[in-house]
């Protein structure tokens, strides 16, 4: 779905995925006739124009990159729009993880512990994201007072200090020192999702290199004719096919690897607690021991 944005609309990928799931989870693939009719209907119905994005409060025509994914990438500005899309995805993914973590802590230790341990991070994420977003859009300066978002951000940091001091066992000195420092870890978690943008851009650029070095020289060699021209075309054909296969393999493997990394490192850490009893497959201690006399 995310990589479909590089070719047009994010909905394009979602429609193909939905059609594939409806056909036995990709096992046999979607029927072409069904897929075509379903895709045409879904494309017209779901692809929202920019004015609807403005109506939803997601941006304005002067800042189209904040309306992702409701429009095509603008010519000459696709990279920054792809960056915005990756950051938005990261914020949403981390938000879901923190909500799951809040639910888990609430069930295990009560609402108060959940609020200070996970609710503080939710406040920091919401407040910090909106402060940065308003700065990027040009609505506010970075350190300009924004009452709601500043209160969320600062209140979240204060709650995090309390959570570290009382519920994590850092003590007040440790909480006061570590609270503001830990806040920057959330920024690193969010920016880590830029690898989605990087992998997509790398695949496109590799394919572009194959076209420049391979396909264009194939046509030039055929136009030139003669032994040297045909030899050049043959060599460039090998280069073109090799680079295309490499780009295809990269497009298959890299998203999977990076998605797994984001799930285990950036996302699961927001709710998964690895504490517990040590794994002892053969038991803790022997109940019956035979000794030699």
C-alpha positions as CSV (number, residue, x, y, z in Angstrom):
1,X,0.0,0.0,0.0
2,X,2.8,2.4,0.9
3,X,4.8,1.7,-2.2
4,X,1.7,2.4,-4.3
5,X,2.0,6.0,-3.4
6,X,5.2,6.2,-5.5
7,X,3.1,5.3,-8.6
8,X,0.0,7.4,-7.9
9,X,-2.5,6.9,-5.1
10,X,-2.1,5.0,-1.9
11,X,-5.6,3.6,-2.6
12,X,-4.3,1.8,-5.7
13,X,-2.3,-0.6,-3.6
14,X,-5.1,-1.1,-1.1
15,X,-7.6,-1.9,-3.8
16,X,-5.4,-4.6,-5.3
17,X,-4.6,-6.0,-1.8
18,X,-8.3,-6.1,-1.0
19,X,-9.1,-7.9,-4.2
20,X,-6.3,-10.4,-3.6
21,X,-7.5,-11.1,-0.1
22,X,-11.0,-11.8,-1.3
23,X,-9.6,-14.5,-3.7
24,X,-8.4,-16.9,-1.0
25,X,-5.6,-14.8,0.4
26,X,-3.5,-14.5,-2.8
27,X,-3.4,-18.3,-3.3
28,X,-4.8,-18.2,-6.8
29,X,-4.7,-14.4,-7.4
30,X,-7.7,-12.2,-8.2
31,X,-9.8,-12.8,-11.3
32,X,-8.9,-10.2,-13.9
33,X,-12.5,-9.3,-14.8
34,X,-13.6,-9.0,-11.2
35,X,-10.5,-7.1,-10.3
36,X,-10.9,-4.6,-13.1
37,X,-14.5,-3.8,-12.3
38,X,-13.8,-3.6,-8.6
39,X,-10.7,-1.5,-9.0
40,X,-12.4,1.0,-11.3
41,X,-15.3,1.4,-8.9
42,X,-13.1,1.7,-5.8
43,X,-10.7,4.1,-7.5
44,X,-13.5,6.5,-8.4
45,X,-15.1,6.2,-5.0
46,X,-12.2,6.3,-2.6
47,X,-9.6,8.5,-4.3
48,X,-10.3,11.8,-2.6
49,X,-9.4,15.1,-4.4
50,X,-7.4,17.8,-2.7
51,X,-10.4,20.0,-1.9
52,X,-11.9,17.2,0.2
53,X,-8.6,16.9,2.1
54,X,-8.8,20.6,2.8
55,X,-12.4,20.1,4.0
56,X,-11.3,17.4,6.4
57,X,-8.8,19.8,7.9
58,X,-5.7,17.9,6.6
59,X,-4.0,20.8,5.0
60,X,-4.3,23.5,2.3
61,X,-3.3,23.9,-1.3
62,X,-0.2,25.9,-0.3
63,X,1.1,22.9,1.6
64,X,0.1,19.9,-0.4
65,X,2.5,17.5,1.3
66,X,0.5,17.6,4.5
67,X,-2.5,16.1,2.7
68,X,-0.9,12.7,2.1
69,X,-2.2,10.3,1.0
70,X,-5.1,12.2,-0.6
71,X,-3.3,13.3,-3.7
72,X,-0.7,12.3,-6.2
73,X,2.9,13.2,-5.5
74,X,3.6,16.6,-7.0
75,X,6.3,16.9,-9.7
76,X,9.6,18.0,-8.2
77,X,8.3,17.5,-4.6
78,X,7.7,13.8,-4.5
79,X,10.6,13.2,-2.0
80,X,9.4,15.5,0.7
81,X,5.9,14.2,0.3
82,X,7.1,10.7,0.6
83,X,9.0,11.7,3.8
84,X,5.7,13.2,5.2
85,X,3.8,10.0,4.4
86,X,6.5,7.9,6.2
87,X,6.4,10.1,9.3
88,X,2.6,10.1,9.4
89,X,2.6,6.3,9.1
90,X,5.2,6.1,11.9
91,X,3.2,8.3,14.2
92,X,0.0,6.3,13.7
93,X,1.8,2.9,14.1
94,X,3.5,4.0,17.4
95,X,0.1,5.5,18.6
96,X,-1.5,2.1,18.1
97,X,1.3,0.4,20.0
98,X,1.0,2.9,22.9
99,X,-2.7,2.3,23.1
100,X,-2.2,-1.4,23.3
101,X,0.4,-0.9,26.0
102,X,-2.0,1.4,28.0
103,X,-4.6,-1.3,27.8
104,X,-2.2,-4.0,29.0
105,X,-0.9,-1.9,32.0
106,X,-4.4,-0.9,32.9
107,X,-5.5,-4.5,33.1
108,X,-2.4,-5.6,35.1
109,X,-1.8,-2.6,37.4
110,X,-4.7,-0.2,37.2
111,X,-5.5,3.0,35.5
112,X,-3.1,5.2,37.5
113,X,-0.1,3.1,36.6
114,X,-1.3,3.0,32.9
115,X,-1.7,6.7,32.8
116,X,1.8,7.6,34.1
117,X,3.6,4.8,32.2
118,X,1.8,4.9,28.8
119,X,-0.5,7.8,28.9
120,X,2.4,10.1,29.4
121,X,3.9,8.8,26.1
122,X,0.6,9.3,24.3
123,X,0.5,13.0,25.5
124,X,4.1,13.5,24.4
125,X,3.4,11.9,21.0
126,X,0.3,14.0,20.3
127,X,1.7,17.2,21.5
128,X,5.1,16.9,20.0
129,X,3.8,15.8,16.6
130,X,1.4,18.7,16.4
131,X,4.1,21.2,17.4
132,X,6.4,19.9,14.7
133,X,3.6,19.7,12.1
134,X,2.5,23.3,12.7
135,X,6.1,24.4,12.4
136,X,6.6,22.5,9.1
137,X,3.3,23.9,7.7
138,X,4.4,27.5,8.6
139,X,1.6,28.1,11.0
140,X,3.9,28.6,14.0
141,X,7.5,29.0,14.9
142,X,9.1,26.0,16.5
143,X,9.2,27.6,20.0
144,X,6.1,29.7,19.7
145,X,3.5,29.2,22.3
146,X,0.7,26.8,21.3
147,X,-1.4,26.4,24.4
148,X,-3.1,23.0,23.8
149,X,-0.1,21.2,22.2
150,X,2.5,22.8,24.6
151,X,0.4,21.7,27.5
152,X,0.1,18.2,26.2
153,X,3.9,18.0,25.5
154,X,5.0,19.5,28.8
155,X,2.3,17.7,30.8
156,X,3.4,14.4,29.2
157,X,7.0,15.0,30.2
158,X,6.0,15.7,33.8
159,X,3.8,12.6,33.9
160,X,6.7,10.6,32.4
161,X,9.0,11.8,35.2
162,X,6.4,10.7,37.8
163,X,6.1,7.3,36.0
164,X,9.8,6.8,35.9
165,X,10.3,7.8,39.5
166,X,7.5,5.8,41.1
167,X,6.5,3.0,38.8
168,X,9.8,2.2,37.1
169,X,11.9,2.5,40.2
170,X,14.3,5.3,39.0
171,X,13.6,7.5,42.0
172,X,12.9,11.2,41.8
173,X,16.4,12.2,40.9
174,X,16.6,9.6,38.1
175,X,13.1,10.5,36.9
176,X,13.9,14.2,36.6
177,X,17.1,13.4,34.7
178,X,15.8,10.6,32.5
179,X,12.4,12.0,31.7
180,X,13.4,14.7,29.3
181,X,16.1,12.6,27.8
182,X,13.8,9.6,27.2
183,X,11.5,12.0,25.3
184,X,14.0,12.2,22.4
185,X,13.8,8.4,22.1
186,X,10.2,8.8,20.8
187,X,11.5,11.2,18.1
188,X,14.1,8.6,17.0
189,X,11.4,5.9,16.9
190,X,9.2,8.1,14.7
191,X,12.0,9.1,12.3
192,X,13.1,5.4,12.0
193,X,10.0,5.0,9.8
194,X,11.9,7.1,7.1
195,X,13.4,3.8,6.1
196,X,10.1,3.2,4.3
197,X,10.8,6.2,2.2
198,X,14.5,5.3,1.7
199,X,13.7,1.8,0.4
200,X,11.1,3.1,-2.0
201,X,13.4,5.8,-3.4
202,X,16.3,3.4,-3.7
203,X,14.2,1.0,-5.7
204,X,13.0,3.7,-8.1
205,X,16.6,5.1,-8.5
206,X,18.0,1.6,-9.3
207,X,15.3,1.1,-11.9
208,X,16.1,4.5,-13.3
209,X,19.8,3.6,-13.6
210,X,18.9,0.5,-15.5
211,X,16.9,2.5,-18.0
212,X,19.7,5.2,-18.5
213,X,22.6,2.7,-18.7
214,X,20.7,-0.1,-20.4
215,X,17.5,0.7,-22.3
216,X,18.6,4.0,-23.8
217,X,22.0,2.5,-24.9
218,X,20.1,-0.5,-26.4
219,X,18.1,1.8,-28.6
220,X,21.2,3.8,-29.5
221,X,23.1,0.7,-30.5
222,X,20.3,-0.6,-32.7
223,X,20.1,2.8,-34.4
224,X,23.8,2.9,-35.0
225,X,23.8,-0.6,-36.5
226,X,26.8,-2.6,-37.5
227,X,28.7,-5.1,-35.4
228,X,29.8,-2.6,-32.8
229,X,26.3,-1.2,-32.5
230,X,24.6,-4.7,-32.1
231,X,27.3,-5.8,-29.6
232,X,26.7,-2.6,-27.6
233,X,23.0,-3.3,-27.6
234,X,23.5,-6.9,-26.5
235,X,25.8,-5.9,-23.6
236,X,23.4,-3.2,-22.5
237,X,20.5,-5.7,-22.7
238,X,22.4,-7.9,-20.2
239,X,23.0,-4.8,-17.9
240,X,19.3,-3.8,-18.2
241,X,18.0,-7.2,-17.3
242,X,20.5,-7.7,-14.5
243,X,19.7,-4.4,-12.8
244,X,16.0,-4.9,-13.2
245,X,16.1,-8.3,-11.6
246,X,18.2,-6.8,-8.8
247,X,15.7,-4.0,-8.3
248,X,12.8,-6.5,-8.3
249,X,14.6,-8.7,-5.7
250,X,15.3,-5.5,-3.6
251,X,11.7,-4.5,-3.8
252,X,10.6,-8.0,-2.6
253,X,13.1,-8.5,0.3
254,X,13.8,-5.0,1.6
255,X,10.2,-4.0,2.5
256,X,9.8,-7.3,4.4
257,X,13.0,-7.0,6.3
258,X,12.4,-3.3,7.3
259,X,8.8,-3.9,8.2
260,X,9.8,-6.7,10.5
261,X,12.4,-4.5,12.1
262,X,9.9,-1.7,12.6
263,X,7.4,-4.1,14.2
264,X,9.9,-5.7,16.6
265,X,12.0,-2.7,17.5
266,X,9.9,0.4,17.2
267,X,6.4,-0.9,17.7
268,X,6.4,-3.9,20.0
269,X,8.5,-2.1,22.6
270,X,5.6,0.2,23.2
271,X,3.5,-2.6,24.7
272,X,5.5,-5.8,25.0
273,X,7.2,-6.6,28.3
274,X,9.9,-9.3,28.1
275,X,10.0,-9.9,31.8
276,X,9.0,-13.3,33.2
277,X,10.5,-16.6,34.4
278,X,13.6,-17.9,32.7
279,X,12.9,-20.7,30.2
280,X,13.8,-24.1,31.7
281,X,12.8,-26.9,29.3
282,X,14.1,-29.7,31.5
283,X,12.7,-28.3,34.8
284,X,14.2,-26.3,37.5
285,X,15.8,-29.0,39.7
286,X,15.9,-32.7,39.7
287,X,13.3,-34.5,41.9
288,X,15.0,-37.9,41.8
289,X,18.7,-38.3,41.4
290,X,20.5,-41.6,41.2
291,X,23.9,-41.7,42.7
292,X,26.7,-44.2,42.2
293,X,28.0,-46.1,45.3
